[in-house]
Amino acid sequence: MTLEAAAGKNVVSHVGKSYSIVAHQIARELVTRCPEIAEATCLLVSRIGSPVETPQVVELQIQTRNGIAIETLREPAEAIARECLRRVTELSRLLLDRASVESPAAWPGVLLF
């Protein structure tokens, strides 16, 4: 989830573009790697002066399947979020080397207006 438009931003100096992509990756990885998770949303909030891989806020909103307790998924969810955030610095290089990492039009559940 993001309030930033990913298009047209300087990926090196504009953390909103990177966070937009990484938040989507975190949510997708949660649903893909944890069969107990039906839906996931990730919100990342940056802090001026902090390294890009350590956001001020990482909020994961998770809906489980079959009434599974959310507490049982805390550790794997946090591990997935940390793993994706560790790769955020690689994202700048990938976006500079290629025009895009993945098309938002290919993201499941995204409505383009």
C-alpha positions as CSV (number, residue, x, y, z in Angstrom):
1,M,0.0,0.0,0.0
2,T,1.3,3.4,-0.9
3,L,0.3,7.0,-1.1
4,E,3.2,7.6,-3.5
5,A,3.1,7.3,-7.3
6,A,5.9,4.9,-8.3
7,A,6.3,6.4,-11.7
8,G,8.6,9.3,-12.4
9,K,10.4,9.4,-9.1
10,N,14.1,9.4,-8.6
11,V,14.7,5.9,-7.1
12,V,18.0,6.9,-5.5
13,S,16.7,9.9,-3.6
14,H,13.0,9.3,-3.3
15,V,12.3,6.5,-0.9
16,G,8.5,6.5,-1.7
17,K,9.2,4.8,-5.0
18,S,11.2,2.0,-3.4
19,Y,8.8,1.6,-0.5
20,S,5.9,1.3,-2.9
21,I,7.5,-1.6,-4.6
22,V,8.9,-3.3,-1.5
23,A,5.5,-3.0,0.3
24,H,3.9,-4.8,-2.5
25,Q,6.7,-7.5,-2.5
26,I,6.2,-8.0,1.3
27,A,2.4,-8.5,0.9
28,R,2.9,-10.8,-2.0
29,E,5.5,-12.9,-0.2
30,L,3.3,-13.2,2.9
31,V,0.5,-14.6,0.9
32,T,2.7,-16.8,-1.3
33,R,4.9,-18.3,1.4
34,C,2.4,-18.6,4.3
35,P,-0.7,-20.7,3.2
36,E,-2.5,-19.6,6.4
37,I,-2.6,-16.0,5.1
38,A,-5.6,-15.2,2.9
39,E,-4.8,-11.5,2.4
40,A,-2.0,-9.1,3.3
41,T,-1.3,-5.4,3.1
42,C,1.9,-3.7,4.0
43,L,2.4,0.0,4.9
44,L,5.9,1.4,5.1
45,V,6.7,4.9,6.5
46,S,10.1,6.4,6.1
47,R,12.0,8.6,8.5
48,I,14.2,11.4,7.3
49,G,17.8,10.7,8.1
50,S,17.3,7.0,8.7
51,P,18.7,4.3,6.4
52,V,16.1,3.2,3.7
53,E,16.2,-0.4,5.0
54,T,15.0,0.7,8.5
55,P,11.6,2.4,8.1
56,Q,10.0,4.3,11.0
57,V,6.9,2.1,10.6
58,V,6.2,-1.3,9.1
59,E,2.6,-2.2,9.4
60,L,1.4,-5.6,8.3
61,Q,-2.4,-6.1,8.0
62,I,-3.1,-9.8,7.7
63,Q,-6.3,-11.8,7.3
64,T,-5.9,-15.5,8.1
65,R,-7.7,-18.5,6.8
66,N,-10.0,-20.7,8.9
67,G,-9.7,-18.5,12.0
68,I,-6.0,-19.2,12.5
69,A,-4.6,-17.0,15.3
70,I,-2.6,-14.1,14.0
71,E,0.0,-14.6,16.8
72,T,1.1,-17.9,15.2
73,L,2.2,-15.9,12.1
74,R,4.0,-13.1,13.8
75,E,7.5,-14.6,13.5
76,P,7.3,-15.7,9.8
77,A,5.6,-12.4,8.8
78,E,8.3,-10.4,10.5
79,A,11.1,-12.5,8.9
80,I,9.6,-12.0,5.5
81,A,9.3,-8.2,6.0
82,R,12.9,-8.0,7.2
83,E,14.1,-10.1,4.2
84,C,12.4,-7.9,1.7
85,L,13.6,-4.7,3.4
86,R,17.2,-6.0,3.4
87,R,16.9,-6.1,-0.4
88,V,15.6,-2.5,-0.7
89,T,19.1,-1.1,-1.4
90,E,19.4,-3.6,-4.4
91,L,16.2,-2.2,-5.8
92,S,17.7,1.1,-6.7
93,R,20.3,-0.6,-8.8
94,L,17.8,-2.9,-10.5
95,L,15.5,0.1,-11.4
96,L,18.5,2.0,-12.7
97,D,19.6,-0.9,-14.8
98,R,16.1,-1.7,-16.1
99,A,13.2,0.5,-16.7
100,S,11.0,-1.3,-14.2
101,V,11.1,-4.3,-11.9
102,E,7.5,-5.4,-12.6
103,S,4.5,-3.8,-14.1
104,P,1.8,-2.6,-11.7
105,A,-0.7,-3.8,-14.3
106,A,0.5,-7.4,-13.6
107,W,-0.1,-7.1,-9.8
108,P,-3.1,-9.2,-8.8
109,G,-5.9,-7.3,-7.2
110,V,-4.7,-3.9,-8.4
111,L,-7.3,-1.7,-10.2
112,L,-5.9,0.8,-12.6
113,F,-8.0,3.9,-13.1
